[in-house]
Amino acid sequence: MLKSIPSIISPDLMFELLSMGHGDEIVLADGNFPAASHASRLVRLNGVGVLSLLEAIMKFFPLDQYDKENVLVMKVVPGDTNVASRPPIWDSFETIIRKEEGDDKYLTPIDRFQFYERAKKARCIVATSETAIYANIILKKGVLLPKS
């Protein structure tokens, strides 16, 4: 155990986060996402939800400050009647991200198959047990600037 590391962050996940450079992306995937077939590196966090994981990661993960599309979500598939056009979990995503990164951060919805292609290129996919639908999110890592 280490100080100030949320217990939800497994050693494998911490390794992946520390290995990321600026511009690298990580996918936090819900329980329905085809993580195993899309991941170059897969971290499983069974029993964990995306919101609690996002909250833990955002305490120390800088978003790419040079790319406004640094937080991506999967657009609702046209005609999907199982969810509103803006899934409720997205409001929670924005609340968590803005708490740590500021009010000028927004989600960028992208097409389902674009999301899959981005996921295949990501540093890793973290597979969770999240049951909410459209609860997949891609975070693009930024840089830590020197303290003045």
Solvent accessible surface area in square Angstrom, and as a share of the most:
residue,aa,sasa,rsa
1,M,213,0.95
2,L,136,0.68
3,K,188,0.80
4,S,114,0.73
5,I,59,0.30
6,P,32,0.20
7,S,103,0.66
8,I,39,0.20
9,I,11,0.06
10,S,29,0.19
11,P,117,0.74
12,D,98,0.51
13,L,0,0.00
14,M,31,0.14
15,F,128,0.53
16,E,14,0.06
17,L,9,0.05
18,L,137,0.68
19,S,45,0.29
20,M,11,0.05
21,G,34,0.33
22,H,134,0.60
23,G,31,0.30
24,D,52,0.27
25,E,18,0.08
26,I,0,0.00
27,V,0,0.00
28,L,0,0.00
29,A,0,0.00
30,D,5,0.03
31,G,49,0.47
32,N,110,0.57
33,F,16,0.07
34,P,48,0.30
35,A,5,0.04
36,A,79,0.62
37,S,89,0.57
38,H,29,0.13
39,A,25,0.19
40,S,80,0.52
41,R,100,0.37
42,L,68,0.34
43,V,10,0.06
44,R,136,0.50
45,L,16,0.08
46,N,104,0.53
47,G,71,0.68
48,V,28,0.16
49,G,24,0.23
50,V,0,0.00
51,L,58,0.29
52,S,54,0.35
53,L,0,0.00
54,L,0,0.00
55,E,73,0.33
56,A,7,0.05
57,I,0,0.00
58,M,4,0.02
59,K,112,0.48
60,F,77,0.32
61,F,6,0.03
62,P,18,0.11
63,L,4,0.02
64,D,15,0.08
65,Q,76,0.34
66,Y,170,0.65
67,D,42,0.22
68,K,192,0.81
69,E,89,0.40
70,N,4,0.02
71,V,1,0.00
72,L,2,0.01
73,V,0,0.00
74,M,13,0.06
75,K,102,0.43
76,V,27,0.15
77,V,50,0.29
78,P,127,0.80
79,G,74,0.71
80,D,39,0.20
81,T,133,0.77
82,N,121,0.62
83,V,27,0.16
84,A,63,0.49
85,S,102,0.66
86,R,99,0.36
87,P,0,0.00
88,P,97,0.61
89,I,16,0.08
90,W,8,0.03
91,D,80,0.41
92,S,39,0.25
93,F,0,0.00
94,E,24,0.11
95,T,92,0.53
96,I,21,0.11
97,I,2,0.01
98,R,66,0.24
99,K,139,0.59
100,E,67,0.30
101,E,53,0.24
102,G,30,0.29
103,D,114,0.59
104,D,100,0.52
105,K,31,0.13
106,Y,132,0.50
107,L,17,0.08
108,T,26,0.15
109,P,54,0.34
110,I,22,0.11
111,D,62,0.32
112,R,88,0.32
113,F,127,0.53
114,Q,104,0.46
115,F,0,0.00
116,Y,31,0.12
117,E,87,0.39
118,R,75,0.27
119,A,1,0.01
120,K,92,0.39
121,K,164,0.70
122,A,5,0.04
123,R,43,0.16
124,C,0,0.00
125,I,1,0.00
126,V,0,0.00
127,A,4,0.03
128,T,3,0.02
129,S,49,0.32
130,E,25,0.11
131,T,122,0.71
132,A,34,0.27
133,I,65,0.33
134,Y,21,0.08
135,A,0,0.00
136,N,7,0.04
137,I,0,0.00
138,I,1,0.00
139,L,0,0.00
140,K,36,0.15
141,K,36,0.15
142,G,1,0.01
143,V,42,0.24
144,L,145,0.72
145,L,113,0.56
146,P,124,0.78
147,K,196,0.83
148,S,164,1.06
